[in-house]
Amino acid sequence: MPLFGPKRVCAHCGREVRRHRDTADYLCPFCRQPGPWASLEQSEAFEAEQLARARYEEMLSAMSAGTIPARKSLLDEVSAAAGYAGEQLARMNEDAWASSVSAAVADDIVTAEEYARIEALTLALGLDWTEVSRTRAELADHVAVAAINGGLLPEVEPIVLIPKVGEIVRLEVQATLMKLVPIRQYQAGYQGFSFPIGKTGIRYRVGGVRGKSVVIGTEFQAADVGTLCVSSERAVFVGRAKTLELPYAKLVSLTVYGDAVQFHQSNRQTAPLFRVPKPDIVAALINALADPAGPRTQKS
Ligand SMILES: [Zn+2]
């Protein structure tokens, strides 16, 4: 075979294409369509794959809009015929999931019906909830908050809190009780001085000003670590050093920070602040439980 093979014109883009050494490489290098050297079988396989891809993308966009195919196997058949690389397929599926779920949580309320649809969608796309909770953490957290807003409250087997009769434990999370402490800084008096060793003695400086520590502000520091338990009636912090009971009946307001929640209770002068994982979810749950009208179950 000569170094430079013969050329033919590509039917799709009209450019001259040299025959490739590897017959499996039949796509035109210019337009990525089957080139002039492709066999009939290769061209047909390419067409079939393109059709399957178009069909798969249609199915995904229907799923994004809320239509879940009757059988999951249909989706699998079409995706197999489409011949996507595994990584590309996973990304497409996850994008379709995210766009459908984003629409469901846009109003911050996920009803039981919507929640069931999200679960069916997750299953149909072959996604694992634990996995998407990691890769799309923000969206998964948004679902958790919106589901609580919609009245879907979690229930856990209590490990730390001993519930009273009729009390339901909804959540137990690791928490750090924070306290405001002054930040002190050493403020020097005289500047230091240096001297050669052995040549002279150290002179005592009469009237020398010693450095002192001064308050330059305040910051939160960990005061105790433990578990924040959220039940149907109260939040309870069970720490190594102390226990704080925060009944919803005395809860005036709640402040949510990026990494903490703070309880303002009518029976306490200071507002206890707890550093917790996912403060939005903790706050949504307490808000739903403390609301005298009860958690919302209907979209308003
Ligand atoms: Zn071409």
Residues whose N, C-alpha, C, O or C-beta is under 5 A from the ligand:
A	BS01	ZN	C10 H12 C13 C28 F30 C31
